[in-house]
Amino acid sequence: MSETKRTALVTGANRGIGLAIARALAEKPGMQVIAAARKLPDAEQAAAEIGHDSVGVHLDLSNPVDVSDRARELLGEFGQIDILINNAGVLTPGSASEISVEDLAESLNVNAASPFALMRALGPSMRERGWGRIVNVSSGWGSFDEGLSGPAAYSISKATLNAATLSMAQALGPSVKVNAVCPGWVRTRMGGLAASRSPEAAADTPVWLATLPADGPSGGFFRDRRLIEW
Ligand SMILES: NC(=O)c1ccc[n+]([C@@H]2O[C@H](COP(=O)([O-])OP(=O)(O)OC[C@H]3O[C@@H](n4cnc5c(N)ncnc54)[C@H](OP(=O)(O)O)[C@@H]3O)[C@@H](O)[C@H]2O)c1
């Protein structure tokens, strides 16, 4: 991969795990990072911090229909996007009997429907060019196997993202690898200061999935580079 030029779009690249993923990808030879953030000044600041060939772009994930339009604009602007990291996410507290329907809809939009819109808009052109990598930053709290044990809106939306991962992996075929990752418990605004893992350590498996070789896996859910149950 060192000789080939690749362009990677990272959502929520302005802080936390997204910034660490964007930084690590930007270090790879031939890699241009598109650092996407909800607010353009945050994206531009992130790109300045990341350096290399990176560019900051505005991308608000609140409305998946707007996200589809914006993704097509970005594809036109950059010509090709080879790697998509669906990293941005929201965590709304509360059990299923406490949250509002609006809370659930917001979480589904940001954590699942907008990532789907990005996959839907960018995946087919990856397939046409015969190479693509999509990484969906999910959570063990979205795993049925682990009991969907997080706050309800978050767990439901991450389980939906997991389902979208498998569905899109089946649709995009072998040259485009689509995988989900649980980054662990990470010291970010979402994870809090007590979390056990640094954002840099959490970026390891997403970056590995973003740069998988041709015989790498697709349609899987990973933690610490190991397959886990959905
Ligand atoms: N931290 C953990 O322990 C942990 C564990 C498992 C999974 N994860 C997952 O890892 C991913 C990154 O989380 P993090 O810990 O780095 O969280 P974070 O520091 O809270 O960062 C969340 C990112 O998502 C962005 N975002 C939220 N809503 C958005 C919207 N409507 N449009 C565009 N961007 C939006 C935020 O942008 P703003 O700065 O504009 O708000 C920010 O860049 C998330 O998908 C999260 O679910 C985290």
Ligand as a Chemical Component Dictionary entry (heavy atoms), coordinates in Angstrom:
data_LIG
# 
_chem_comp.id                   LIG 
_chem_comp.type                 NON-POLYMER 
_chem_comp.pdbx_formal_charge   0 
_chem_comp.three_letter_code    LIG 
# 
loop_
_chem_comp_atom.comp_id 
_chem_comp_atom.atom_id 
_chem_comp_atom.alt_atom_id 
_chem_comp_atom.type_symbol 
_chem_comp_atom.charge 
_chem_comp_atom.model_Cartn_x 
_chem_comp_atom.model_Cartn_y 
_chem_comp_atom.model_Cartn_z 
_chem_comp_atom.pdbx_ordinal 
LIG N1  N1  N 0  -14.950 6.556  24.351 1  
LIG C1  C1  C 0  -15.324 5.303  24.499 2  
LIG O1  O1  O 0  -15.092 4.678  25.568 3  
LIG C2  C2  C 0  -16.015 4.580  23.386 4  
LIG C3  C3  C 0  -16.333 3.230  23.575 5  
LIG C4  C4  C 0  -16.953 2.522  22.533 6  
LIG C5  C5  C 0  -17.243 3.180  21.349 7  
LIG N2  N2  N 1  -16.922 4.505  21.192 8  
LIG C6  C6  C 0  -17.269 5.129  19.902 9  
LIG O2  O2  O 0  -16.128 5.772  19.380 10 
LIG C7  C7  C 0  -16.537 6.858  18.538 11 
LIG C8  C8  C 0  -15.766 8.110  18.915 12 
LIG O3  O3  O 0  -16.091 8.435  20.265 13 
LIG P1  P1  P 0  -15.177 9.321  21.214 14 
LIG O4  O4  O 0  -15.008 8.554  22.459 15 
LIG O5  O5  O -1 -13.994 9.834  20.474 16 
LIG O6  O6  O 0  -16.227 10.489 21.534 17 
LIG P2  P2  P 0  -16.127 12.067 21.619 18 
LIG O7  O7  O 0  -14.784 12.525 22.091 19 
LIG O8  O8  O 0  -17.333 12.461 22.386 20 
LIG O9  O9  O 0  -16.248 12.508 20.100 21 
LIG C9  C9  C 0  -17.448 12.345 19.409 22 
LIG C10 C10 C 0  -17.256 12.920 18.018 23 
LIG O10 O10 O 0  -18.479 12.745 17.298 24 
LIG C11 C11 C 0  -18.841 14.007 16.749 25 
LIG N3  N3  N 0  -20.267 14.165 16.538 26 
LIG C12 C12 C 0  -21.276 13.989 17.436 27 
LIG N4  N4  N 0  -22.452 14.312 16.862 28 
LIG C13 C13 C 0  -22.180 14.710 15.586 29 
LIG C14 C14 C 0  -22.971 15.171 14.500 30 
LIG N5  N5  N 0  -24.294 15.336 14.605 31 
LIG N6  N6  N 0  -22.346 15.452 13.338 32 
LIG C15 C15 C 0  -21.011 15.334 13.214 33 
LIG N7  N7  N 0  -20.208 14.921 14.207 34 
LIG C16 C16 C 0  -20.794 14.615 15.382 35 
LIG C17 C17 C 0  -18.321 15.021 17.754 36 
LIG O11 O11 O 0  -18.307 16.304 17.162 37 
LIG P3  P3  P 0  -18.424 17.671 18.059 38 
LIG O12 O12 O 0  -17.043 17.927 18.609 39 
LIG O13 O13 O 0  -18.883 18.707 17.086 40 
LIG O14 O14 O 0  -19.441 17.403 19.143 41 
LIG C18 C18 C 0  -16.953 14.417 18.027 42 
LIG O15 O15 O 0  -16.050 14.729 16.979 43 
LIG C19 C19 C 0  -18.054 6.999  18.725 44 
LIG O16 O16 O 0  -18.725 6.394  17.645 45 
LIG C20 C20 C 0  -18.309 6.228  20.009 46 
LIG O17 O17 O 0  -19.619 5.715  20.061 47 
LIG C21 C21 C 0  -16.327 5.213  22.176 48 
# 
loop_
_chem_comp_bond.comp_id 
_chem_comp_bond.atom_id_1 
_chem_comp_bond.atom_id_2 
_chem_comp_bond.value_order 
_chem_comp_bond.pdbx_ordinal 
LIG N1  C1  SING 1  
LIG C1  O1  DOUB 2  
LIG C1  C2  SING 3  
LIG C2  C3  SING 4  
LIG C2  C21 DOUB 5  
LIG C3  C4  DOUB 6  
LIG C4  C5  SING 7  
LIG C5  N2  DOUB 8  
LIG N2  C6  SING 9  
LIG N2  C21 SING 10 
LIG C6  O2  SING 11 
LIG C6  C20 SING 12 
LIG O2  C7  SING 13 
LIG C7  C8  SING 14 
LIG C7  C19 SING 15 
LIG C8  O3  SING 16 
LIG O3  P1  SING 17 
LIG P1  O4  DOUB 18 
LIG P1  O5  SING 19 
LIG P1  O6  SING 20 
LIG O6  P2  SING 21 
LIG P2  O7  DOUB 22 
LIG P2  O8  SING 23 
LIG P2  O9  SING 24 
LIG O9  C9  SING 25 
LIG C9  C10 SING 26 
LIG C10 O10 SING 27 
LIG C10 C18 SING 28 
LIG O10 C11 SING 29 
LIG C11 N3  SING 30 
LIG C11 C17 SING 31 
LIG N3  C12 SING 32 
LIG N3  C16 SING 33 
LIG C12 N4  DOUB 34 
LIG N4  C13 SING 35 
LIG C13 C14 SING 36 
LIG C13 C16 DOUB 37 
LIG C14 N5  SING 38 
LIG C14 N6  DOUB 39 
LIG N6  C15 SING 40 
LIG C15 N7  DOUB 41 
LIG N7  C16 SING 42 
LIG C17 O11 SING 43 
LIG C17 C18 SING 44 
LIG O11 P3  SING 45 
LIG P3  O12 DOUB 46 
LIG P3  O13 SING 47 
LIG P3  O14 SING 48 
LIG C18 O15 SING 49 
LIG C19 O16 SING 50 
LIG C19 C20 SING 51 
LIG C20 O17 SING 52 
# 
